[in-house]
């Protein structure tokens, strides 16, 4: 029986970072991945495929150039599923190769098979041939990610009625699309196919969607979607889904309405992929959706030597935060010092257009009774935005009236997930509005929106003190007095 200091189940963002961090501490590490190739959900069915699909669609459809050349502009006239799949496969191969190299370079061992706990210090791995191997460990990190929720009243066939996994497994361009669920995944795929001019209907049982995003940003985003023809049905619950004689999907709502489409994507929730791990043998108890409860500071489960990180522990379910969770879990397990976690991290939604946010929303600021002011910049107000042909997109900045500190930045539009990091840095450093007003930004860039939004906020703020007080060093003051005296004598 082989023994390892750390066993990691899952090789997605959380798993890979936990494994590499432990290896850098000089520990023996084994990563168990149920697929034949490493990468986890992130590489094979989640983050990387969806973002690659988005970039492929925007490039082939000519979406970014339509502001200048008209709505009928296309780079490729007839875009098919094989066009989307070709780039997906190339990107996946590259990501797997990079990850395999990282594991090899750091001395991390990998094994393909299904892992199941025998107890809190042993795991049994079953490979594709049915052969088993038992591994002992000191510590374990569960980083298995999630799988799409598939309720019994939805007749999935992985062609007409699909989930997010089967959608990217064999991508195709439908004549029309219904998306059930206006969460992050549903919103991303709905807007990606809408950019291909596929008629899209988005169905959400709640009256609102993406509630963690600033409402003004969502209003701008919704206006953009409706402007280009997407149908959004809020407060509409799907009773059941059927297929008609022609093989089209029919979503039957509880109010009697029926929505017919060539393809239906069910994206209403995900479940932790913990069903087959034998958690009852080690004492870890999942919730009703298969997610695991952890200490938010250490990512330790109720079993002291077993940790969990990534999507399997729930919100925020970001690749970026999952990586940090895995790293912290490994550091804590082996008693290494852990840097304090930053107060703010960015959230990115790779829809068309992108949404990204960091810090407090206006609704949160109001709930905390913080006196504040907002500044807004439209991308079309920047020279770079005009050069790019952008007709939509905005940045919203929220500032404290008492301290002038930045409270939040919220962006919808081209490059939002890249631009947000400037606001993230300023927030975590505790800087004020003055930073944006006083500093110079490259011209022309979309980053100029920070200065525009900051000045917009400043123009609304009470003039209690100058925006940029001038404090000269003593030697400079002396030099200037001598210069003035010389001028007077002359």
Number of C-alpha atoms within 10 A of each C-alpha: 7 9 16 16 18 26 30 30 29 28 29 27 29 35 33 27 22 32 31 24 20 26 22 12 12 12 17 18 27 25 24 22 25 20 18 11 18 25 25 25 22 20 23 25 19 18 16 19 25 25 18 19 21 21 17 19 20 20 15 18 22 22 21 17 18 17 17 14 13 11 13 11 16 19 13 12 11 11 16 13 13 13 18 23 20 12 15 22 15 11 17 17 13 12 17 17 14 12 18 17 13 14 20 13 11 16 18 21 17 19 19 18 21 21 25 21 20 19 15 21 17 21 23 19 22 18 17 12 7 9 9 14 13 16 19 20 20 16 21 30 27 26 31 28 30 25 21 17 16 17 10 8 11 16 16 19 10 17 16 20 25 21 24 21 18 17 21 20 15 13 18 17 18 18 12 18 26 25 26 26 24 25 16 18 22 25 21 21 26 27 22 25 21 21 23 19 18 18 20 27 21 21 25 21 18 13 9 12 18 13 9 13 20 20 16 14 22 18 11 15 22 14 13 18 20 11 10 13 14 20 16 17 16 16 12 18 18 21 13 15 20 16 16 9 6 7 12 17 24 21 25 17 17 13 10 10 11 15 17 19 23 20 25 29 25 24 23 21 18 20 20 23 19 22 13 10 19 17 17 13 14 18 15 17 17 17 11 9 17 19 22 24 20 17 11 11 12 20 25 23 22 15 13 12 16 25 28 29 34 29 29 27 26 19 10 12 16 19 18 16 20 27 19 17 27 31 25 26 28 29 19 16 22 15 9 12 9 13 8 8 11 10 10 15 18 18 21 20 21 24 25 25 21 20 26 25 29 22 23 21 23 25 14 13 18 12 9 9 9 15 12 20 21 21 22 22 23 21 27 19 17 20 15 18 21 16 13 18 17 21 16 18 24 22 27 26 28 26 27 19 17 9 12 18 19 28 26 24 31 28 29 27 25 22 17 24 19 12 21 24 17 13 24 22 14 18 22 14 12 11 17 18 25 17 16 21 18 11 8 10 15 8 11 13 14 24 21 22 27 26 22 22 25 26 19 18 22 21 12 11 17 9 9 6 7 7 13 10 7 7 7 9 8 9 9 9 12 12 11 12 12 11 11 11 11 10 9 8 6 5
